[in-house]
Amino acid sequence: MIVFGRYCVIVFVFPAFGICAQNTEQQAPDTTATARPAVQLDEVAVSAFRAGTVLSSASLLKTETITGAGLTKMACCNLAESFENSATANVAYTDAISGAKQIQLLGLAGVYTQILAENIPVLRGLASTYGWSYTPSPWLESIQISKGVSSVVNGYEAVAGQINLEFRKPNSGKSLYADVYADDLLHSEENLSVRLPLNGKLWTGLMLHGTQSVHPAALAELHDKNKDHFLDAPKTQNINLYNRWFYIDEENGIQSRTGIKFVHDDRFAGQDASCHDLAGGIPYFESPIENTGATLYNKTGIAVGRKTGASVGIIGSFTWHRQRSVFGRKTFNGKQASGYANVLYSSSPAVAGHRYTAGASFSYDRCGMEYLDSLEFNRTPLTRINRTEIVPGVFAEYTCGAIDGLTVSVGLRADRNSRYGWLFTPRAAVKYGIGEHITIRASAGRGFRSANVIAENTGLLASSRKFDLSAVDGLGIERAWNFGGNLAVYIPTGNGQRAVLSLDYFHTRFQNQVIADVERDRNAVFFYNLPGRSFADAWQADLSLTVFRGFDVFAAFRLNSNRITYTDGSRIVEIDKPLVAACRGLVNLSYATALKRWVFDATAQLNGQSRLPGANGYDSQKRYSPAYPVCFAQVTKNSKRIDVYLGVENLLNYKQGNPVNGWEDPFQRDFDASAVWGPIVGRKIYVGFRMRLGELM
């Protein structure tokens, strides 16, 4: 905490306050401090939807919202598990040991999607691997998923899309909320949210979260059902807290939000001596992983003209994160300190259909990492990788909605990266409504991203592969263009409701990409700049409708086509990207009785084949995983104060066979637990309850 206290000064030197004037059509509505009534009306409109998944008709980009109702359709214990009912994003394990999960959007890894917490960038750098499990879903009000490039206001990092998280507010809702979960694998989670008004202008809220996994020796088979001597899921102990302060002075047009978050996560994975007695004198492959992080932020919005409705927003945050991890005889440790500030001015959205936003931003990232490989046949001495990036930037965005049914937005930002020089980011989006029933959207733009090769490929540490880091210093910044469009048709169904049919296509093309090559040599991973083409095509169709009162149906199907280019120095080979499912289908059925006293939910997924990494170089690329189903079901009994739920995950008990290759001796050359394409944990039965007390006036 001494380090954290020292860097707190940065927050005040580069003001960390709030953003109040965002393009609420181009992004998910920002519930940030805002002095303009129009933004607050947008929030009310979004919260009015009761379906689990909603396609916004007002947003400039195609935006799928997972509502509070959607977050309770199954036991979404954390952010990584909140997308099981979403066809847009899907969840995958990084490896078969650590328990870390990642999402994929448009067929690309989660690092290419910008993650925002109420429009503040989060889950960057070291936090990008395990951070998906550090946001408990009971803390969330909704999740907005936007495909394609987003507004230039939040930076240049969104390549495949943007996910914005909206948290429970201390100035609305119940004064006390509790959520307790437990499953048959002896894993439990507890969440508590308390909100308190201090006076007519000031509110505070405290959210607490705890996770425990018990692995008694007497129940060893419960945690190693495939009998490979590796825990199917790691032992975990996690504590997470979030304190928020809201100040709202409507008379003077000032709103301010301040928050501080802290997380500490201990997990033990691999082979556990208390659960297994290994024979033959082979040492245990143990994987203790510890992550600690803290974030401080403040956001302030100030109305600068009562008649014009213009406003100034200031946002800033500071994050500190530390990771310590061991994978058998490999060690990876890292520390990261990040600062972010954004100051902008926005005109009123009601001025003759024209709106503009302009401002300046500043980001600072300092990351230090250590890597050591003690395997006899890999022998890598302690390697230190230090990286500092300082990025000041300016941006401007103009939106025109003066023509009936047509909205056009164009934006440009220029950033000076201390490592990569000038970066120019143009982006544009168009929405055209044909009557009340058809909406057409299109977007195009550019994105950039700095790669952290070890932190973002932690799953490969769960193998005997040698990390070739010789080219790391010469890696360039990742650059990509994204183009796409969406057609949404709103169909009256005759019961006072509308069915929504959505069709979209997005294409992402990399100009440069940092390649993690596991194809050249089955015992190594090489990092280098893209030597040829790399692109991803994603097609999706989804349909949502209310069949009759209380019975909702959501169905979707997606196709992915991803290509990537590898080189071994003498030849260049373009092949399908590994471990990306070629297709995915999803159907969710939800039925609620009168007043939602009983709610029944069922979800079925069909995940298509994915190419497995070549076992013998570039000439062996024809191995594919099988297609497989995953089913979920939950029943919930609701009352005014207490909800009780019972459910099952992976109902059909489908599991990937032998997710840990070479488990018999994890310290030999063929050991690899990184080629994960399917579920590792089988059927899981869970129970829990939610409790709400008090009203906040």
N, C-alpha and C positions, 0 to 999 in steps of 0.2 A: 504493500500500500504506500510505501515511501515513494516508489517510482510514480505511482498514480498521482499522489499529492503533488509531486514536482511538476508533472505535466499539466495539472489543472490550470496552471498559469496560461497555457496556450489558449484555453477556452476563452479567456478574457482578453488576451491580446488580439485574437482573431475572433470577433464577437460570435458567440454561439447562442443565437436566439431563435427566431421562428420564420416560417414561411407562410405568408397569408394570402398571397395573390398568385395562385396557380391556375393553369388552364384547366378548369374543371370538366371540360368536354374531352380533352385529349387524354387525361389520366383519370384514375379512380378518384372520386371526390375526396378532397383532402379535408379531414376534420381538424386541421390545424387552426390555431387561433386566427380568427378572421373577423374583421369589423363590418363586413358587408353581408347584408341579409341574404343576397342571392346564393352565396356559398352554403349558408345554413339551410336554405330551402333544398339545395341539391342533396344534402345529407338526409333530410327527412324523406325525400323521394326514394333513396336507396334503401333505407331502413324499413320502408313500408313493404318491400317484397318479403313474402313468407316462404317462397320456394327455396330448396336447398342450394340450387345453382341457378343463377340469373344472368341472362345476356342483356347488358345495358343497351337500350335503344338510343340513349342520349350521348353516349361517349363517342368521341371522334375515332378512336381506335377500337378494334374488336376487344371488348373487355368482358371477361367472365368473372362473376362475383360468387364466391362461396360464402353464403350468409351464415348467421348464427345457427339457423336451423340445419344447414348443411354440415356444420362442424359437429353436430350432435347425432348425425345419422349413424355413426359408428364411433367406437372409442378412439378418437383422434387425440392421443396423449400428447403429441408434440407436432410441430410444424411439418416435419417430414412425413407424418402419417395423415396429414390433412388433405391429401390430394388423391386418395384412393377412389373418391367419387368423381374425380375430374378426368375428362378425356383429354384436356389440353396438356396437362403435366402428368408425368408418371414417375414413380418412385423406384429406385434400385439400390441395392447394397453396393458399397465400394469394394468389399471383400468379404470373405466368409469367416473372419475372425473378430474384427474390431466392433462390429455392429453398426458402423457408420452408414448412413443413408444419404443419397443424393437424389435430386430430381433431374429430369430431362424435359426440355421444352423445345419444340420444333426439331426433335431428334438430336439436340446438342446438350452437352453436359451443363449442369446447373450453374457453373461459373460464368457462362455466357448470358445468364439472365440477371438483370440488376434487381437486387432485393432491397426494398425500402420499408422502414418502420415509420409509418405516418409521414412519408416523404423525406426520411433521413436515410441515406445509404448505410446498409448493415451487411453482415456476413461477407466480409472481404478478407482476402489474404489468409492468415492462419485459421481464422474462424470459419472459413468456407467449407471445411471438411466435416467437423462435428457440430457446427453451429446450428444445423437444421433441427437438432434434437434439444436445443436450449431455449426454444420458445414454446412454452406449453400452450396447447390450443384452447384450454379453458380461459386463458388470458385474452383471447381474441374475440372481437365482434364480427369481423369479416376479413376475407382475403380477396383482393382484386388481381386478376391475372390478365395482362395485356400482351398480345402477340405483336411481334415486330418492333421496330424502333419506336421509342417514346419521345417525350418532350426533351429538348436540349437543356431545360432548366435544371435537371437533376444530374447532369454530367454526360460523359461520352461513353459510359461503360455498357449500356444496354445494347446487346447485339441480337439476341434471339427474342427478347421481350423483357417485361418488367412485372414484378410481383410486389404489391403494396399491402402491408399488414396494418389493420386497424385494431387497436387495443381497447379494452374496456375503459370508459372515461370516469374520472372521479366525481364529475358533476351530474351524472345521470344514472338511472337504474337503481338496483337494490343496494342497500348500505352494506350487506354482507352476503357473500356468495362462496360456497364451498363445493368442491368436486373431489370425490374419492374413488379410486379405481384399483382393482386387484384381479389377477388372472390365475389360471391353474398352473402356470410356470413359476409361481411364488414371486411375481413381480407386482409391486404396488406403487401408486402415485397419489399424492395429496396436493390439492390446490386450495388456497384461501385468498379471497379478495375482500378488502375492507375499504369503504369510502366514507369520508367525513367532511361535511361543510364546516369551515371555520368562521366564515361570516358571509355576507351577501355577495362578496366578490372573490373569495378564496376557497378552494377545495383541495383536499389531498386524498390520495388513494395509495394503498399498499397491497401488493400481490406477492404471495409466497408460494413456492413450489418445492416439493421434495420427492425423490425417487429412490427406491430400494429394491434390490434383487437378492433373494436369498437362495443359496446353493448348498444345502446340507449334503454331507457325504452319503447319508443314507438314501438320498434320492438322486444319485448320480445319473441314473438312466433317464431321469426327467429332463436333464439338460444336455444329454448327448444321445439323442434318439437314433442317430445313424451309426453310432458306435465307432466313430473315427478318433476317439480320445480327445477331441476338441469340443469345447463348449459351443453349443448351437447359438447361444446369445451370451454376451459378457455379463459378469457381475457388475452392477452399477450402484453408485451412491452419488446423488446429485442434489445440490441445494441451489435455489434460484430465487432472487428477490428483485422487486421492481417498485420503486417509490415515485409517485407522480404528484406534481403540484400544478393546479390551474388557477390563473388569475384572469378574471374577465371584468372589465370596466366598460360597459356598454355606453355609458354617458360620454366618456372621453374617447371611445373608439379604440381601446387597447385590449388585446388579449395576449397572454403569455403562458407558455407551458414549460415546465422544467421537470426533468426526470433523471434518476440514477438507477442503473441496473448492475447487478452483481451475480456471477455464476461460478460455481466450482463443481467440477465433475470428475469423479474417480471411477474408472472402469478397469476391470481385470478380465482379459480374454486369453484365449489359447488353451493350453493344457493345465489343469488344476490338480495339484498333488492331493488335495483333499477329496477329489472325486475319482481319481484314477491312480493305480499303482502300475507304472510302466515296467515292462520286463526288458531284459537284455542290456541294462545299463545305459539306455538312451536317455539323455537329459531332457527335461521338460522344455517345451516351447511356450514360454510365458510372455504375456503382452500386457504389462501395466501401462495405462494411458491416463494422464492427468491434464485437464484444461482448466484454467482460471481466467476470468475476464471481467472487466468493469467498463461501464459506459456512463458518461455524463453529458447531457444535452440541454439546450434551452431554445425555445422558438417563440418569437414575438411578432405580432402583427399590429400595425398602427394605421388607422384611417387618416389620410392626409387631405381629404376634401369631402365634406358632407354632401355637397351638391354633385360633384363629379363621381364620387364613389371610388376614387383611386386609393391605393394603399401601398405601404412599404412592408416588406417582410424580411426578417433576419433569422437565419437558422445556423446552428453550429453544434458540433459535438466533438467529444474526445473519447477514444476507445483504447484500452490497453488489454492485450491478450498474451497469455503464456501457455505453451504446450510442452509437455514432457512425455515421451513415448518410447517404448521398447518393443520390438518385434523379434523375439528370439535373440539373435546376436546382432541385430541392427538397432541403432539408437538414432532417434530424430528429436531434437529439441528446438524450440524457437520462441522468440518474443517479438511482439509487434506493438508499436504505438502509432495511432492514426488520429489526425485532426482534420476537421471539415468545417468550412464556413461558406455561407451563401447569402448574399444580399441582393434583393431585387425590388423593382418598382413595377406595379401593374395598374393599367387603366381599368376603368369600370367596364364590365361585360355588357352593359346596357347602352353604350354610346353608339347609336346608329348601326349596330351589328358589327362594330369593329373593336378589337381588343389587342393590346400589345403588352409584352412583358420584356423587361431588360434588366440586366444585373451583372454581377461579378461573383466569382467563386474562388475558393482556395482550398487545396487539399494537401495533406502532408502524411506520408507513410514512411516509417522507419522499421525495417524488419531484419532481424538477425537470426540465422538458423545454423544448427550444427548437425552434421551427419557422420555416423561411424558405422562401418560394417566389419565385424570381427569373424565372419565365416572364413574358414581356412582357404577356400578356393576363390574368395572375393577380396579379402584383405584390403580394405580402404581406410587409410588413416583419417583422423578427425579432420573433416572438411567444413570450413566456415563459409557461409554465403551471406553477405551483408548487402542490403539494398535500401537506398533512400530515394524517395521520389517527392519532389515539390512541384505542385502544379497550380499556378494561378491561371484564371481564365475569365473570359467575358462571353456573354451570350445575349441574343435577342430573338424574340418570337412574335410573329404577327398572325392573328386569326381574324378571318373575315366571314361573317355570317349574314351579310346584308342581303344576299339573294335568297329568296324563299326556297327552303329545302336543301340548300347547298352551304356547306361549311368547309373552308380551306384554311390550313395552317401551315406556315413555313417558318423554319427556325435555323439559326446558325450559331455555332459557338467556336471560339478560338482559344486553345489552351497551350501553354508553354510548359512542356514536361521537361524536368531537369535532366532526364536520361535520354529522351527520345526526340526532343526538340518540339517544333510547332505541330499541333494536331488540329485539323479543321474538320468540324462535324456538321454537315448539312443534313436536315431532315424535313420531310413534308408529309402531310396527311390530308386526305379529302374524304368527306362524307356527303352523300347525296340521298335524300329521301324522296321516293316516288309515292306520293300519297301517304296514307297511314300504314301501309302494309309492306312496303319494300324499302330496305336501306342498303345502300352500296358504300363500301369503304375501301380505300386504298392507301398505302403508306410506302415510303421509301426513305432510306437514309443510311448513314454510316456509323460504325461503332468501333471503339478501340478498347484494348484490355492488356494490362501487364500480367504476365504469367509468373506464378511461383511454383516452379516445376516439382519440388518434392512435396510441399504442402498440398498441392492439388492432385497429387498422385500417391497419396498415402496408402491407398489400397495395394499398390505394388510392393510396399514394404513387407506385406504378408506373403512373401515368396523368397526364393533363394536367388532371385535375379540380382545381378550386379548393376548398380546405377552408374552409368557413364556420364559424368558431369563435366567432361572436358570442354564442351561447347557452350556451357551455360552463360559465360560472360558475353558471348556474341549473339545471344538471342535478341531478336527485335520485338517491338510491341506488336500484338496481334491486331490486325485490321480486317474489317469485313463490311460488306454491303448487305442490306436486307431489303427485299421487295415483297410485297404481298397485298392481298385483298380479301374482302369478305362480302358475301351476299346474305342478308338476313331477311326472311319472309315471315311476317306476322299474320297468322291465319285464324280468322274467327272460327270458333268451334261450336257455336250455337248454345253454349251453356253459360254465356257471359264471360268466357275465358278466351285466351288466344294461344294457339300452338305456335311455337317458334322453330322454324327450320333455318339452320345456319350452315353455309358452305364457305370454306376458305382455303386459300393456298398461300404458302410463304416459301420464299427461296432465300437462302443465306449463302453468300459466296465470299470466301476468304481471300484476301490479297496476301496476308501473311498469317500463319498459325504456328504456334509452338507445338511440335509433334513429339509425343511420347511413343516411341517406336518399340513395341514388344514383338514385332513380327520377324525382324532380321535374325535374332538369336533367342532361342527359348530360355536362355540363362542370363539374359541381360535386357536392359532398357536404355535406349539412346534418345537424347533430346537434341533437336535441331530445328531450324526454320523450314517452313513449308517449301519443298522443292518443285512443286507443280500445282495441280488443282486440288481444292478442297471445297465441297459444297454440300448443302443439305436441302432437300425438298420435302415439304410436309403438306399433305392434303387432309382435310378433316370435314366431316359432316356430322351434325348433331341435331337432335329433335327433342324438344321438351313440350309436354302438354299435360293438362288436367283432364283425365278421362271422365271423371265425375267428382263431385265435391268430396274432398279429402283424399283422392287417389291421384297421385302424380307419377308421371313416367318421364324418364330422361334416358335417351339412347344416343350413342355416338360411335363413330368409326374413324380411324386415322390410319393413313399410310405414310411411311417414311422411306426416303431414298437418300442415303448418305454415301459420299465417296471421299476418299482421302488418298494422298500420295506419299509414298515412302521412298527412301533411297538408302543404299548401302555404300554410296560413293562411286560405284561403277555403273549402276543402272537405276532407273526410276520406274516405280511400279505404282499404278493407280488401282485401288481395290475398294470394296465396300468397307465402311468403318465397322470395327468389331463391336459386339455387345450392344447394338442398337436394334431393337425389335422392328421388323419390317412393317408390322401393322399392330393395331390394338383396337379391340371392340369393348364397349361398356354398356350395360343396361342397369339402371337403378329404378326400383319400384318402391314407392312410399305410400302408405295408407294411414290416415289419422281418423279416429272416431270423432264424434262431436266434442267441441271444445278441446280437442287434442288430449283427451284423457288417456287414450292408448295410441301409440305410434308404432307402426311396423315398417321396417326398412330391410330391403334385400338388394345386394349389388353383385353382379356377375361380370367378370373381366375375362377376355380372351386375349392373351398376349402371343404375338406371332414369333416366328423364328428370328434368331439373330446369329450373325456370323461369329464363330469363335476364333480367337487369335490363332494364327498358323503355328503348328507344332514344329515345322521344319523349314522355316524361312518363307520367303515370298512365294515359293512355288507350291506351297501347301495351304490353300486358302478356301477349301471347299467343305469345311466342317461347320455344321449349323446345330444350334440348340433346337429342341422340339418346341412346337407351340404348346401352350398350357393354359388351363383355366385357374382362376382364383375367385372364390365366392365369399361373401360376407353376409351376415344377417344379425339383426338386432331388434329387440322389442323393448319399448319404454313405457312405463306407467307414470303419467304426470299428475301432479296435484298443484295446488296453489303455491306451496312452499317447498315441496320435496319431489324430485323425480328419481325413479329407480330404473336402471336399465340392465339388461342381460343380453349378451351377444356372443358370436363366434366369428373368428377370423380364419381364413383359409379352410373353409368348411369341408372341402374335399381332401384335405390333408396332402396337397401336392407339394413335393419338395424336389429340389435339384439333387440328382444323384451324385455323390462324391464331390461336393463343392471344394473339398481340400484335397488337391492332387498330391500324392506322395506323403500322406499323413503318417505312414508307418515310420518314416524317419525324416522329420522336418528340417534336418540339417544337411540334407544331401541336395544334389543339383536339381532334381526334378520336383522339388517341393514348390507348390504354387496354389495359393488360396485367393487369387485375385480375379480369376475368370468366372465371375458370378453372373448368371443370367436369369435365375429364378429364385423362388422362396427357399430360405434356409431353415426357418422354424416352421414346423407343421401346424396342425390344427391348434387353435388357442381359444379357450373359453374364458370369458371375463364377466365381471359384474361390477356395478358401481352405483353411486347416487350423487345427485346434485341438490343443494339446499340453498334457498334464497330467503333472506330475512330483512325486514325493514324497507322503508321507502326513503328516497333521498329527495327532499323538496327543493 
